[in-house]
């Protein structure tokens, strides 16, 4: 085993160690440690991805001295390495672009805490990607919930306090459902590691035993993770939380933290229960219709928003719907399209929130569209970044969003009758709705500003912030024109995921 095989473990350990170290440093040093850690994790994830693409199957890494099924372990394959690389890249670019404005939202006394929470959130994301143990899943989901609350609550105003209260209530309810499902599963099988769980469940299914309890377990865990990932109709907490959080927090919550819950759900379906049993119990149809409903409802609510932050936040609900519609198809092509959407949306959504804040900042901290006229000229890099991300959300060719919708349409064509029609109609209508509010916003930021509004003097944005926004836009373009290698990694990774 080479040293690269150890990089996933090193990444997790480095993030958790950084959380301890930053508590003892001044605010400036704490930021630099977070920069270094996120960059180091990205580099190690790239090396891990390169390693897994040369292996036929995934490999396990034993945590401690006790082997499975008594000990804990992480399992690393193509899909895990790809998710870790994509999510760590988004976090790295987000902290580069967003820390510039952090003093506006985070006092010097709280900067250490803010950096600690970012480090712990990244550690939790990596654990959820790599872990092979359901108890570890629950523990780090709770760590992530606490870190997420702190990332929002650090900006203390009335809107934020209301939003985080709703967030905490909903996420604790989701955690309760998740814990209840895991407890029932442990009571049925006597295992928490995923491979022994899968083998035991397969034996029970073949014998026709515990079918109803297993369905209840699947429903509990699906609902718990659905609440945490803002799946319709459990999305009520998301718009205000994303809209009123600091820009870096919004980018992380919507970009990667929500996706990590969906990644765990896919892992639970494939590696623990078995996707065939999930389909046989019609559980995927629930996700399919929830996904389509989310695509429509999120877009309709986004159209009627007059605050650009809430518009971007509601669009997240619609985009999460695309993911769940893909998973709900119950086919390999649908799930592959859903995973690709997770990667694309993580980049696009973080770029939207970060560029939105830059546009608001040069408009006198005013968020309504009327005051944003001309913002694309007052901050040219942010205007270009927002425009390109918006085009991806609509699904314009040469962007990652176009490939997502194309793959979902191709996956939908594998069906016949009502299912095929629903997929194609949902994609067409949602694309039209996306165009209504995103293209309207792009036009607004380039319209002539009102003569009676005084805007602040242009503040020169640092080059590294513009570079981070530019690299994010470049990633969206690359996902649109060089998507085939990524899709091959997803396809092969999904085949070995179980």
Residue, then its C-alpha position, 0 to 999 in steps of 0.5 A: x500500500x503506497x502513501x497515496x492510499x492513506x491520503x483520505x485518512x490524512x485528509x480527515x485527520x488534518x481537518x480535525x487537527x486544524x480545528x484544534x490548532x485554529x482555536x489557539x491562533x490569532x484571527x489572521x493565522x487561523x485564516x491562513x491555516x484554513x486556507x492551507x488545510x483546504x488546499x492540502x485536502x484538495x491536492x490529496x483528493x486529486x492524488x486519490x482520484x488519480x489512484x482510484x482510476x487505476x484500480x479495478x475496485x475500491x479499497x478499504x482502510x482500517x481505522x484502529x487495530x480492530x478489523x471489520x466487522x468489529x472495527x471502523x473503516x473507510x472505503x475509497x473508490x472512484x465515486x468517493x474520490x471524485x466527490x471529495x475532489x469536487x467538494x474540496x475544490x469548491x470549499x477552497x475556492x469559496x474561502x479564497x473568494x469569500x474571506x475577503x468580506x468576512x470582517x463584515x460578518x465575522x468579528x475578530x473575536x469570532x474569526x477563530x470559531x468561524x475557521x474551526x467550524x469550516x475545518x470541522x464541516x470539511x472533515x464531516x463532509x469527507x467522513x460522510x463520503x468515505x466512511x463505511x460505518x453507519x454509526x460514524x455517519x450519524x456522529x459526523x452528521x451531528x458534527x456537521x449540523x453543529x458546524x453549519x449552525x455556527x457558520x450561519x449564527x456567526x452573523x447575528x441579526x434578526x433574520x439570521x436568528x429566525x432562519x437558524x432556529x428553523x434550521x435547527x428544529x428541522x435538522x434535529x427532527x431529521x437527525x432523530x429520524x435518521x437515528x431511529x432508522x439506524x437503531x432499527x436496522x442495528x436491531x434487525x441485523x446486529x451490524x453497523x458496518x455496511x458490507x456485513x449489513x448488506x450481506x445480512x439484509x440480502x439474506x433476509x430479503x431472499x427469505x422474505x423476512x423483516x420486509x416491512x421493518x426494512x421498508x420502515x427503516x428505508x422510509x425513516x432514513x430517506x426522510x431524515x436525509x431528505x430533510x437535511x438536504x432540502x428535498x421538497x416538501x422538507x425545504x422550508x428551512x433552506x431559503x432563509x438560511x441560505x439567503x441570510x448567512x454570510x456568503x462563504x457560509x451560503x456557498x458551503x451550505x448550499x454547495x457541498x454540505x447539502x450534497x454530502x447528505x445526498x451522497x450518503x443516501x445514495x451510498x445507503x441505497x446501493x451499499x447497505x440495502x441494495x438498489x434492487x430492493x429499494x426499487x421493488x418497494x417503489x421507494x424510488x417513485x417517491x423521490x422521483x415525484x418529490x424531485x419533479x415537484x421541487x423543480x417546479x415549486x422552487x422555480x415558481x417561488x424564485x420568480x416572485x422574489x425581489x431580493x436577489x439572495x432569496x431568488x438564488x436560495x429558492x433556485x437551490x430547491x429547484x436544483x436539488x429537485x433535479x438530483x432527486x428526480x435522477x435518483x428516483x428514476x431508479x436506473x444507472x443512467x438516472x443516478x449517474x446524471x444525479x451525481x453529475x448534477x451534484x458536482x455541477x450544482x456545487x460549483x455553480x451555486x457557490x459561485x452564484x452566492x459569492x458573486x451575488x454578494x459582490x454585486x450587492x456590495x457595489x450597490x450599497x448593500x441593497x439586495x432588491x433588483x431595482x437597486x442592482x441595475x448597473x451592478x455588472x458594470x460596477x464589478x465586472x468580474x462578479x457580473x461575468x461570473x454571475x452571468x456564466x453561472x446563470x447560463x449554466x442554471x438555465x442549461x445553455x450549451x457549453x456549460x455543466x448545466x446543459x450536460x446535466x439536463x441532457x443526461x437526465x433527458x437521455x435517462x428519461x428516454x429509457x422509459x416508456x409512456x407516462x414516465x418518459x413524458x413526465x421527465x421530458x415535460x419537467x425538464x422543459x418546463x423547469x428550464x423555461x422557469x429557470x430562464x425567466x428568473x435567471x435571465x431576468x436577473x442578468x438583464x437587471x444587473x446590466x440595465x442602466x441604473x436609476x438616476x436618483x440612486x447614489x451608489x458607493x464609490x467603486x471598491x477595487x476587488x482584489x485580484x485573487x478574489x476575481x481569480x477564484x471567481x474566474x476559476x469557478x466559472x472555468x470549472x463550469x465551462x470544463x464540466x460542459x465541454x469535457x464532461x465525458x471523462x467525469x461521466x466515465x468515472x461516475x459510471x465505473x464508480x457506481x458499478x463498484x459502489x456496492 
